[in-house]
């Protein structure tokens, strides 16, 4: 047996095939002559040996006497090796049949993951679709074009016609795709979607004179469920909801063929779900003509008139809204497209990344990696952008910036802003070079490729909004979000993350703005989270609106990327919202945004990042000063709305930053929160819808204080007009244990001279101290203490009975009642104002004769109602002991001093 021959040069052309050759050679498949090696090539077709010929040769050999027995044994070994190699190849899942090289030609599949990252020598990764989706073979691609003139908003006249929605009962269905079964969930995916032939269109043209429009949406990012012809040139359209959900119809993108240029068509989308839309504010749909693109280089443009957005019907308790518009096509027999906004597909992203990796200059400081695979197996890419550092210490000193986009697949605005950012940061601009030297950029350009491919507006194939699940632990159900959060956690362990920003689109507000998070934990960092958006508004004054920015942290948004990253330790955590419509600011006022306008925002983000980190802090301090002035104006305006004066005491403490702004007004994703669809398939039993009770608004602390003060003053004036009635007390404090007549000679406030008369019969009964935190003992004033009465009128005061173990405190703001009461032998009845707040006080010395306590009825709502007025006669209270001798009043103890009983001569 000859030694094993080396592989031919033909086998070494493919690294993977060379590896398989050495692998099989190691296991004994290549130990014979060179012909066996050639026959074992996985690229060539292996000839099947004929076993009958081998048997005939053996019989002839036996008849001849076995002279060539050794050669027959060698041929048998070759046969065994060929059979073993063929069996190994046929059992391998890496074997493919190449129809391009010829029928039956087998070759090895490339290992999984080699072409996940686009390379110049390899093809793009084909999108993987759920097996329920039908996909046409036509590849849709559009050119980029910027209109030479601004595209103005549509100006509503109020006389736009409202079409009558008739549905397919009185119309003809011209297009329909198979909807996903109700209650279904994602199971598996494949390239090309559903197996077998796809369903043909609902109608076909009867001849060249047939004017019926032909619709199609079974391509990447397309969305159109059904089209019904209700007139010669009028069509009602139904959008497909997000896959495996029954909600979120906003994004549309479909193809129209067999057009006519001399007529006006009306299109009506009849199942939109948002009550407010930018179409009511002048937004126009987008139109693309293939003939214009080929002949004139014209791409997407705004078209449409008679635009109206209105409520049309309701279905299963869900209100539905209709968007109607009219349009004229530029050419006859043209292929056109309508879209909600400029499309940006998964294939568009791969083509862009392929251009980056093919560029020898940009690829030096841009490393493309695979972050993870989505639920359907599509690749989630991660870009790391930075300049090479001179040493590891310089690399470790760099701070990080994390950017992401397209967590909501229908918000293509985010991809265009990300495209502009990448174009600038990878350019040879001096500012871009400086940014690469200062920072490490972690960029996830498309967080939800599955939703982008199938044409969803908000959800992934799990049937849930990914931007509400950043706290998830379900790695298999939300892989894109889970791996993104883990990547950011790893970065935070290595270095500081200066900024996190997620690019989104907004369907109800114009301009560009941000959502952030108020910094409440560190007073030194107060308002610092608002500096970056304010700087961005100064750098892009005709696009970015700072007054539309919100910084409120809502409980319903706890699962968003912005709040989760903020709680992980990134103080500058934002969501950038770009409108689907246009700008109302500066020179671009009342005009639509183009794709170039959104790409310019990516440049402005880079420019603002340099200003934000400038060692010269003059810009930062100027913005901080402006924010403080702006906040003061907002607080003054809020106080005027509440009916308070601007210099009201306690106004600043009663109003927080969150009170200054409304909610972030994002889309309601409550129907898409919770477990993924495949874990939440049980149907809920329909229950009768209960009428929601209107939630009672709780009063603020300021309002409660004013209410107590107003009520106290009112009762004080009313008590002077009423004649006192002497009688038994019907209700009293539980701590009152004596029923002896007392004197009220000391109830009168001090006179203008500051002196007040005292008699031998007078004595101090009790004190009403204010509660102090962490105070070991309460303050007890002594006799002769001077009291002010700033808020109470007349002779009414808050008091408690002697020997009480609990005291009713009137220490709320705006009410400062007397702290001690002197009693006399003959006293008229007194109206007592008892506060609702009860605080413990030191125990008085044991009384010689303690009677049963009198319970005072209290309201259930102790903190919201005004004090209760209780009237009884002071003659019912007996003095503590015999009349004490008149003596000098002891000095008032200092605050914090211990409470101690007086001497026997003073107490008795």
C-alpha positions, 0 to 999 in steps of 0.5 A, a space after each residue: 500500500 503506497 503512502 498517502 498522497 498530499 492533497 491536490 491544489 484544487 482541494 486547497 482552494 477552499 479552506 473548509 474543504 481542505 479541512 474536511 480532507 485532512 479530517 477524513 484522512 485522519 480517520 483513514 479514508 485517504 490511505 491509498 493511491 492518488 486515484 482514491 484521493 481524487 475520487 474522494 473529492 467532495 466537490 466532484 460526483 463520486 462514481 457508484 462502484 458496481 458490486 456485480 463487476 466485483 463479483 465476476 472479477 472474483 469468480 474469474 480470479 478463482 478459475 485462473 488459480 488466484 495469481 492476482 489475489 493481491 491486486 484483488 484485495 487492493 481493489 476491495 480496499 478501495 471499494 470499502 473506502 469509497 463506500 465509507 466516504 460516500 456514506 459519510 458524505 450522505 449522512 452529513 448535514 453539510 452536503 448540498 446539491 449545486 444546481 448551478 454546476 450541474 445536476 447531482 453535483 454535490 458540495 459542502 455547505 459553508 459552516 453556519 455563521 461564516 456569512 453572518 457578517 457581510 463580506 465582499 466575497 460572499 452573498 448577503 444573508 437571506 432574510 428568514 421568515 416565519 413559515 406562515 408568511 408567503 414571500 414573492 421572489 422579486 427583490 424590492 430596492 429603491 433609489 435614494 433621492 432628495 427633493 430639490 424644494 421643501 415639501 409643504 404640509 397639506 393644508 386642510 380646508 375642513 371640506 374634505 369628503 368623508 367616504 362611506 365605508 362599505 367593505 367587501 359586502 358591496 365591493 370586490 376583493 382584489 387582493 388578500 393574503 392569508 392572515 395568521 390564525 387567531 391565538 397562534 404564535 411563532 414556531 419556526 422560520 425558513 428562508 423564503 417563508 412558506 413552502 410550496 407555491 404562493 397564492 395568486 392574486 385575488 383577481 387577474 386582468 381581463 385585458 389591456 383595457 382593464 383598469 383594476 389596480 393590482 396590489 402586492 405586499 408580500 415582500 420585505 417590510 411590506 404590509 397590506 392585508 386586503 384591498 377591496 374595490 368599491 368604485 371604478 377608482 376607489 379602494 378600501 385597504 385593510 392593514 395586517 396587524 402585527 404578527 401574532 397580535 391583534 393590535 398595532 396597525 400604523 405602518 403600511 407599505 405596498 405595491 400598486 400596478 396597472 396605473 392610469 395617469 389621467 384619473 384620480 384614485 381614492 384610497 382609504 385605510 379602514 382599520 387604523 387604531 390611534 385616535 390621533 394622527 399626524 395626518 390630521 395635521 397636514 402629513 402626506 403619504 409617500 409615493 414612489 414610481 419605478 419609471 420616474 426612478 429609472 428615467 429621471 432618478 426621482 425617488 420617494 416624494 410626498 403626494 396626496 390631497 383631500 387627506 382626512 383622518 376620522 373615526 369610522 367604526 368599532 370592532 370587538 370593543 376597539 375603535 377603528 379610524 380611517 385615513 383617506 386620500 386621493 392621488 394621481 399616478 405619473 405614468 400609465 401602466 407603471 409600478 408604484 409604491 405607497 408607504 407611511 415613511 421612507 422604508 429601510 429594510 433588513 437587506 438595506 442594512 446588510 448592503 450598507 454594512 457590506 460597503 463598510 466592511 469592504 472599505 479598507 479605510 473605514 474597516 480599520 476602526 469599525 469592527 462588525 460582530 454578531 451580537 446574537 440571532 433573533 427569534 427567527 434566526 436573523 442576525 443582530 449586528 453590533 458595531 464597535 467604533 473607535 480609533 486604535 489606542 497607543 497602549 492599554 491604559 489609553 484604551 481603558 481610559 476611554 468612555 463609552 457611548 451606546 446607540 441603538 435603533 429599530 426596536 420598533 420595526 415600523 419606525 424607520 426614522 431611527 434607521 435613517 438617523 443611525 445611517 447619518 450617525 454612521 456616515 459621519 463617525 466613520 468619515 475623515 472629518 477632524 471632529 469624527 477623528 476626535 470622537 473616535 479618539 475620545 470614545 468607544 461607540 457600541 452601535 446596534 443598528 437594528 434591534 428587531 430584524 424579525 419585525 422589520 422583515 415581516 412588516 410589523 409596526 411595533 412588536 417582535 415575533 414574540 407578539 410583544 413590544 420589545 421596548 417594554 421588556 428590557 427587564 426580562 429574564 426570558 433569554 430565548 423569547 427576547 434574545 435581542 433585548 437580553 443580549 443588548 442589556 448584557 452587552 451594556 452591563 459588560 461595558 459598564 463593568 469595564 468603563 463609564 458609559 457617558 450616553 445611551 440613546 435609542 432612536 425612535 419615531 413618533 406618530 402624533 407630534 412634529 419635530 424631533 425631541 427627547 425623553 430623559 430621566 429626572 435625576 433626583 438622587 444627587 442634588 449636585 447633578 440636578 438638571 444635568 440630564 437636560 443639558 444634552 437635549 438643550 445643546 442639541 436644540 441649539 445645534 439643530 434649531 430648525 428640527 429639534 424642539 427642546 420644549 417637547 422634551 419630557 423627563 418624567 419617569 413613569 411607572 408604565 415605562 419602567 421596562 423601556 430601554 431609557 429607564 432600565 439603562 438609567 437605573 443601571 447607572 447611565 445618567 444621560 439615558 435618552 429616547 430620541 423621537 423623530 416625527 413621521 411628518 416634519 418641522 414647525 421650526 425655523 426655515 423648515 417650518 410647515 414642511 416634511 422631513 426628508 431622509 437627508 434631514 434625518 441623516 443630518 440629525 446623526 451628524 448633530 448628535 456627534 456635534 452635540 457630543 463634542 460640545 457636551 464633553 468640551 473641557 471648556 465648560 462655558 457652554 455647559 454652564 450657560 445651558 445649566 443657567 438657562 435651564 434653571 431660569 426656564 424651570 423657575 418660569 415653569 414653576 411660577 406658571 404652575 403656581 398661577 394655575 393653582 391660584 397661588 402667589 409666586 412667592 408663596 411659602 413652601 411653593 418650591 417644596 410642594 412642586 417637583 420636577 415631575 409636576 412641571 411636565 405631562 407624561 411622555 405621551 408614547 404609544 400605548 403598548 399595554 396590549 403587548 406587554 407581558 409574556 410572549 405569545 407562545 407562553 400566553 396562549 390561554 384564552 381569557 373568559 370574557 367578562 362584563 366590562 365594569 364601569 371605571 370609577 373616576 379616581 379621586 384626586 388627592 390633595 397636595 400638602 399645600 392644599 391640605 395646609 390651606 384647608 386647615 388654616 381656612 377652616 380654623 379661622 372660620 371656626 374662630 370667628 364663628 365661635 365668638 358669635 355663639 353663646 357658650 353653653 355649660 354642660 357635660 362633655 359628650 366626647 373628649 380625648 382618650 387621654 383626659 383623665 380628670 373631671 374637675 373645674 378649672 380656670 381660664 384666666 390665662 386663656 387670653 393672649 398677651 396684651 400689647 405690653 407683653 405682660 399677662 396676669 397670673 393668680 395663685 390659683 393658676 397652674 400649668 396643665 399641659 403642653 403641646 410640643 411639636 414632634 422632632 425626628 430623632 429627639 429623645 425627649 419633647 420640649 416642655 415650656 414652663 410658666 410665663 412662656 410668651 405665645 404668638 397667635 398668627 393664625 388663630 383668632 379670638 379665644 379659641 386655641 388647640 389644647 389637650 387635657 392634663 395627664 394625657 399620654 397622646 396629644 393632638 398636634 397642630 404643627 402643620 404648616 400655616 397653623 401654629 396654635 398655642 402650646 400651653 393653656 392656663 386655667 382659672 377657677 371660673 371658666 366659660 366653655 371653650 371650643 377646642 380645635 383638635 388636629 388630626 395628627 397624633 403624636 406621642 408625648 412624655 407621660 405626666 406624673 401619676 394623678 391622685 384620682 384618675 377617672 375613665 377616659 373620654 373617647 373622642 370620635 374621629 373621622 375616617 379620613 384623618 389627613 384630608 378633613 379639617 379639624 373637628 370642633 368639640 365644645 364642652 364646659 371647662 367647669 367639668 374639669 377639677 383642678 389637679 390640687 389645692 391652689 399653689 402659692 404664687 411664685 416666679 415663673 421658672 425659665 423656659 427649658 431649652 429645645 431638646 432638654 429633658 422633660 422633668 416634673 416640677 417641685 411639689 410646691 410648684 405642682 401642688 
